[in-house]
Amino acid sequence: MVDNFATETLSLPARLRVGGRLCHREVLQMDFTGQYFQLSAEVRQLDELRTTFGAYLRQAGVALDEAARWELVFMEAATNAILHGSGQDARKNIEVAWSVRDGQIRLEVADSGPGLKPNQFMASLPADPLQTSGRGLYLIRHSCEKVELWTGPSGFRMVMFGAAATVPARATASDELLQSAFAEISQCYEGLAAFYRLGDALIASERLTDFLQQAIGDIVKVVPHDRLSLHFQPGLQPSLLEELAAMPVCAREEPAGTLVEKILNGGNEWVWQKPDEVAADPVWHGFACGFCVPLRAGGVTLGSLTMARRRQPYLMASELSMVRTYADLFGIALANANNALMRDRERQALREVEIAAEMQNDLLPLPVETSFTGGTAVVRRRTARSVAGDYVDICPTPDGGLLLAMVDVMGKGISAALFAGMVRTALRINVEMGQPVGRLLEDINRVLCRQTGELTLFATCALVYLNPQRNRASFVNAGHCPAMWLGSGAGGPSREYQPSGPPLGLYPDTQYTVEEQPLSPGDQIVLVTDGLYEWETTGDLTGAWARLAGIIRASREQGGAALWDALQQRIQVAMPGQADARDDQTLLVWKCGA
């Protein structure tokens, strides 16, 4: 174990100034031994800078595997400085410097935050394999000969040292847990960087092929393979097929009986981990492992993505999951491009709405699990023909808690469904970082503001964090209708948690207030979207909400399923003959267990 931490207090140079962004490509000083950079506190900037750091180490003679390990050390230290030291505030800067001198690697990362303490560097991996916090600092501890932690009035600086020729290989082949941690952290950073790049490409690309080429370039970096090909259904618009055919990865028609043909006809994913599983395939025989996943949208298979390796190792679950996510986005983008051509030619707006509704159901499914440790959940949704993009989720957190999420995207059609999918991805990624619920919401807001730019897309959101003991709830609300807490018993107390800030995607610097609520057995938390009360045409939305809240309080003893039925019956009585809802209607009821 390496316990060589040096903690001292000193006055750092006042170089961590607020305001003004410096691109990481601008080298402020360089000599034959090292490089120094100053960059704004944005995670998206780290990917290319990591590549620069790795190239520097390799040019200095550091072995490839050790250079890769130091790249992970860099990513953990720099990400920590951005997320925790700078609060992911792009107005702040962090500093990064590295050098190789006299056979020693020296890496420095500085930020304006309060810093870390030696006891935060874990001596062993977390016992829970799903816990993500602490793994990165464990990696730093076991990859460096010495770590110095410097604090002062201007901020915090971490200095890491290791031998350049033979950097201590604290992670050996026999240490399976540590090797697994290295792989997980590397995959996490690669996936996070790819998410930011893909979001930019989705917004900025004028053509479908531009977006696909960008995304495929990211897949190449994240998932090693020997062959990748895309196939598309011949029923797509002819002009779109012609554009896609110009891509190098677009395959021509394959012989009958291939696994790709089966996927295009049946839409079922196929994974093989042994060569004999595809020995009869006229195209993919000889590949040791691989998989073929459909490109779907609206329940329709529009194409397929196939990746294969001539040699093992087997495909990891994280690799499969990541490529499935890419395939989902490919399907959405493909459907969007195809439908745009259909509208131009045939002006079939109704068809676009139907596909958008199906996309919402595919990409934003209701939570399957309803029974959890410490309570149960009831989730219901009625989708409107004019899709608004409601999204409800129940996410486990790294500390054993649960996050209840209710999101309502403003807008209609495919753009709303795409934006709702982007919100879901941002939420899921940030939940894995184990941040407090208030900071979690603020980080998601900053991500969405950057991704949407000048587009008029935003979303209201209510989040409720349930602690691991399920005896306390933390409420935070971004422009959403009130979240409700109901005490147990027919005449029990209740409370409404109002918005503390505007919707997500509008103002990147918004701060949201978190409100706490103790919980007891039998207590309930109710989250809804405005479609459950804005259907009233009186124009009095305050009164409409008050009536809905009164029904919720009066029905607390009947349970979430009965509440949903009562609300739907009330709407049908007031609006007879209207089969389709005007807006999405979504309900989540959490009940605390004994």
N, C-alpha and C positions, 0 to 999 in steps of 0.2 A: 504494500500500500504506500501511496505517496502522501505524506502529511506536511509537506514543506510549503506552508502558506506564510507569507509575510504581509502583515497588516500594519500599515503606518498611516499617519495623517500628514498631509503636506498641502501646500497651496499650488493647485494646478494652474498652468497658464490659462488665461481667460480666452481660450480659442473656441469654446463651445457656445458661440453666440447664437441668439435667437433671431430668426428672420433670414430670408435669402436662402436659396437652394443651390447647392453645388453638385453637379453631376459627378458620379464616381469616376468618370473617365478623365476628369481634370486632375492630373497629378500635381499636387502642390509643391512637393519637393522629392527629389530622387537622387541617390548616389549609387555607387557601385555595390553597396551592401544592402540597400533596402528601399522601400517605397512607403509613402505616406498619402492617405486620402482623407478627405472630409466630405461627408454626404448627408443629405437630409434623412430623417428617421422614417424611412419607408422600406418595408420588407422587400418590395418588388425590386429594389436596387441591388440586393445582395447576390443574386444569381450570377450576374456577369462579373461582379467583383470577386466572387469565389473562384471563378474560372481564371481570372487574372492572378490570384494568389497561388492557385495550383500550378499555373504555368511558370511562375517565378520560382517555386520550390523545385520543380523538375529541372529548370535551367541551372539551378544552383547545385544539382547533383543528388537531390533527395530521391530516394527510391519511390517508384510509382505507388506502391501500397501505402507507404508512410505519408506521401503527399496527399493521397486521398483521405487518410485519417485526419491529417491536419486541416484539410478543407472542411471536414465535419466539425472539428474544434472551432474553426473560424465561424462557421454558420451558427453554431450554438451561442458562442460569445456575442456575435454581432446581433443576432436575433433577440437575445436577452436584453442587449443595450437598447434596441429599438422598442420592443414591446413593454419592457418593465422600466428601464432607465429613462426612456423618453416618452412613454405612454403612446407610442406610435403617432406622435405629433410631428407632422411634416415640417412645421416651422422650426423645429429644433434640429440640431446636427449631432452626429456621432463622428468620432475619429477612429481610424484604423491605420495601423502601421505594422510593417513586418521587415525582418532582415535575417540574413544568414551570415554570420561573422564568426571566425575562429571555430568553425565546426559546430556552431550552436544556432538553432532556430529561435527567434524572438518574435512573438506576436502580441500586439497591444491593441486593446479596444477600450475606448473612453466614451462616457456619456455624461449628461448633466444630472443624473438621478442620484439617489442615496446610496446605491451600491449593494453588494452582496456581503455576507458574513461567511467565515470559514465553515461554520456548522451547517450551511446550506449545501455544501458539497457532500453528497451521500457517499458513505463507505461501501455500500452494496446496492445492487439494483432493487427497485421496489418489489415487494413480495407479490403484489397484484400485477399480472402481466398486462392488464388493460390500463394501468396507471401510466400516464405519459409524463407528468411532471417529475423532475429530478433526474431523468435519464441523461439529459444533455450535460448537466453539471457532473454527473458520475463519469461520463465520457471524458470531460476535460480533466478531471482528477486523475484518471488512469492513463491518459495519453501524454501527460506533461511531467517533466522532471521536477519542475517548480512552478508555482503559481503565486504571484504577488497581487494583493488587493490594496489599492491606494484610494483613500478618500480625502476630500478637502472641500473648501467652500465652493469651488467651481464644479464639483461633480465627483465622478468615480472612474477609476482606471484599473483594468485587469491586465496584467502582464504575464504571459505564459512562455515557458522555456522548455526546450528539448534538444537533444543532440541531433545534429543534421545528418551525420553519417549513419548512425544506428539509433534512430529514435526508439525509446523503450517500447517494446511490443507488449504492452500490458494485456492486450487481448490476444490470447493464443488460440490455436485451432481447437484445443480441448475445452476452452472456456465458452461453451455454447451459449450461455445466457448473455455474455458480453458481446459475442459476435452477433447475436440476434438483436441486441440493442443498437449496435452500429448499423445493421441493415434497416431496422425500423426507422431510426432517426434520419438516415440518408434518404429513404423512400419518402418520409414525411416532408423533408425540405424540397426534394425534387417535385413532389406533388403540389406543394404550396406555391412554388415558383411557377409551375406549369399552370396552376389555376389563375394567377395574375396575368400571365401572358395570354392565356386563352380568353380571359375576359376582355382584354384589350383587343384581341383579334376579332371577337364576336361583335364588338361595338364598331370597330374601325373598318372592317373589311367591306369593300363594296361588292365583291363577287364571292360566291360560294367557294370557288376553288382557292381563293386567297386564304380564306379561313381554314379550309381543310389542309392546305400545305403547311400553314403555321402549326396547326394541331398535330399533324403527322411528325413534324420536326421535333415537337415536344415528346411524342411517344418514343421516338428513336432514342432520346436522352434518358428516358425513365425506364423503359422495358427493353432489355437487349433481345434481339431476334435476328434471324437470318433471312427471313422473307416476310413481307407485308403486302397484302393486296386488298383492294376494294372492288366489290362488284355491285352493280346497280340493276334494279328492275327495268326491263325494257319498256314498261308502261309509263315511265317518267316522260316529261315533256321533251320532244326531240332536241330542241335547242339546248336544254340543260344537259342531256346525255352527250351531246357533241362537245360541250364545254368540259365535262368531266372526263371524256375520253382522252383529252390532251394531257391529263395528269400521268406522270410516270407510274404511279402505284395503281392506276386503274387497269384492271385485267380485262381481257377480251372474253368472249363467251368460252366457257370451259366444256369439256366433253360431258356427255350424259353420265349420271351416276356418281358425280363428285359430291363431297360433303357440302360444298358451297351451293350446289343445286338444291340439295335437301333443305338447307337453311333458307334459301330464297323461297322455296315452296311451302315450308312448314313453319319457318320462323323460330325454330328451337335452337338454342345455343349448343355447341358441341365442343368438348374439351378432351384432348387425348394426352396421356402421359407415357405411352409406350409406342414404339414404332409399329408393332403389329396391329394396333388399333386402326391404322390407316393404310395398311399394306395393300389393300385392294383399290385404294383411291388412285386414279390415273394421274393425278397432279401432285398430291401431297404425300405420296408414299416416300419413305426414306427420311422423313423428318421425325426426330425422336419425340418431340412434344409440341403442342400448340393448341390453338383454339380458334373457333369461328363464331362470331357473335353477330346477331342481326342488327341492322340499323333501322330502328322503329320510330314511328310517330303516329299517334292516333290509333294504335293497335294494328297498323299496317306495316308490313316489312318492305322497306324501300331499297334495301341493299344489304351488304354484309361486309364485315371486316375480318380478315384472317391473318393471324400471325403464327409463325412456326420457328422452331429451333432445330438445327440438325443434330445438336448434341444436348444432353441434359446439362445443367440441373433442371429439375422440374419447375414449372411455373408456380410462383408463390401466390397465395391468396390475395395479397396486397396488389400484385401486378394485375391479376384478373379483375379485381374490383376497379382499379384505376382505368383500365382499358374499357371496361363496361361503361364507366362514366363518360369517357370520350365517345363511345359508340352512341350513347343516348343523345349527346350534344350533336353529333353528326346527323342523327336521325331528325332532330328538330330543325337544324339548319337546312338539311336537304328538303324536308317538307315545306319549310318557309320559302325556299327558292322556287320549288316546284309550284306551289300555290300562287306565288307572285306572278309567274308566267301564265297560270290558268286565269287569274283575274284580268291580266292584260288582254288576253285573247277572248275570254268568254264572259268576263265581269260577273263571276259567280261568287258574290260576297257571302252568300249563305253557306257555301261549301267551306270557306275559310273559317267561319265561326264554328262549324261542326268539328273540323279538324282540331281547332284550338281547344275546344272542350275536351276532346279525347286526349290531347297532349297533356292537359292539366291533370286528368285522371291517371295517366301513365306516370308522369313525372312527380306528381304531388300526391302519392297514395295516402290514404288514412292509415294511422298507426295500426299495425296488426295486433300487437300485444295490448291487452287491456287490464291484466292483473300484474301488479308490481309489488315489490317488497314495501310494506307500509301503506298500501292503499290500492284502489282500483280506479279505472278511467272508463268513461263512456264518451265516444267520439262519433259525431254524425255530420254529414254534409249533404246538401242538395245543390247541385251545380246548375247554374243558369245557362241559357243558350248564348247570351252575350257574356262571354267568359270574363270574369273579373280577377281570377288568380288567387283565390283563398288558399291558404296553406296552414295546416295544423300539424304539430309534431310533438313527440315526447322523446327526449334525448337523455340517455344516461350520461352523467358527467364523470370525469376521471376520479373524483373524490368519493364516489358512491351516491351522489345526489341525483336528482332528476330535474330536467328543464322542460317546462310546459311552454309551448310557443303557439301563438295565434297571429297570423300575418294576413293582411288584406292588401293586395296590390291594386293601386288605382290605375285604371285604363281598361281597355277591352282587347279581345282577340289574341293573336299569336304573340304580339309584343308583351302583353301582360303575362301570358303563360311562360314565356322565356325569362322575363324578369323574376317571376315567382321562383323558377328553377334556380336562378342566380342567387336569390335570397337564401334558398334552401342550402345550396352549396356553401355559401359564406357562413351560414349559421353552423352547419355541421363541422366545418374546418376549425372555426374559432372555438366551438365547444370543447374540442379535443385539446386545446391549449390550457384548459383548466382555469380560466380567468373568472373573477367575480362577475356577477350578472350585469352590473352597471357598465363595467368596462367592456364586457362582451358586446353589449348593445351598441356602445359608442364605436368600437372597432368595426362592427358590421356596417354601421352608418358611414364611416369613412371609406370603407371598401366600395360600397354601392355608389357613393358620391363620385369616386374616381372612375368607376366603370361606366356610369351613365353620362358623365360630362354634361353637355347641354340638352340631352334628351329629357323630355318631360315625363319621367317615370319615377314613381316613389311608392312607398308602402307604409301603411300603419302596422304597428307591432306591439303586442303585449307579451312579456316574458314573466314567468313565475319560476323561481328556483326553489326546490324543496331540498332541505339539507339531508344528509345521510340518515339521520334519526327520524326524519319526517315529522318533526315537532316544531318546525319553523319554516315560514315561506317568505321569500323576498320578491316583491313586486316591482316591475319597472315598465313604463308605458310610453310608447312613442306615437302620439297622435291617434291612438286606437280608442274605441269605445271602452268604457270602464270595465276593469276586471273586478269580479265580486268574490268576497269571502262570506260564507254562511256558517254561523255557529251551529252546533248540533241541536236537534230538537225543533219541534214545530214553531215555537215562539222564540227561538234563539236569536242572538244578535247577528248583525250583518254589517258589511262595510264595502264601499266602492272605491276602487283605486283609479283615480283620474290620470290623464296624460300629464307628464312632466316636461314634455318637449314636443317638437314637430315630428312629422313622419320621417322615416328613413329615406336617404337619397337626396335630401334637399340642402342641408347645411352641414359641412364636414366637421365643424368644431363644436357641434351641439353636445352638451352634457346633460345626462338624465339622472333624475333622483330615484334612489332605491328606497322603498318603504317595506318595513318588516312586520310580520304578523305571526304571533304564536299559533300553533295548531294543536288541537286535541282530537281524540278519536271521535269519528262521526262528523267532523267539520268537512265542508265542501268548498271547492274553488271552481268558479264557473267563468269560462271564457267564451265569447261569442263574436261574430262579425256583424256589421251593421245591416246585412241583408235580412236579419231576423226582426228588425223593427222599422227600417226605412221604407218598407213596402207600403206603409200607411201614407196615404196621399193628402193628409190634412195640412202638411207643411210644418207642423209643430213637432220637430224632431226631439226636443226636450221632453215633451209629453209622451211621445212614442216610446222613448227609452224608459221613462218612468213606468209606463204600463208594462213593458217587458220585464223590468226589474221586479215589479210587484208579482208578476206571474212566477218568476224564478223563486222568489222568497216563499210564496204560497205553496210551491210544489217541492220544496226541499226534501220532504219525507218520502216522496214517491220515487225518487231516483232519476238518473239522467235520461234513461230510455223513455220513461213516462213523460218527462218534461218535454223531450223532443216531439213526441206524438201530440202532446197538448198544443205545442206551438204550431205544428203543421196543420192541425185541425182548425185552429183559430184563423190561420191565413186562408185556408180553403173556404171557410164559412164567409169570410169577408170578401174574398175574390173568387166566386164560383165560376167554373168553366175555364179558368186560366191554368193550363197544365204546366207551363214553364215559369220558373221564378224569374223575377226581373234582375236579381243579383244573387251571387252565391250566398248560401246560408250555411253557417258552420257553427257547431257547438262542441265544447269540451267540458266535461264535468269530472273533477277529481274528488274522490271521497277518501278521507283518511281512515285507515284501518284501526283496529283495536290495539 
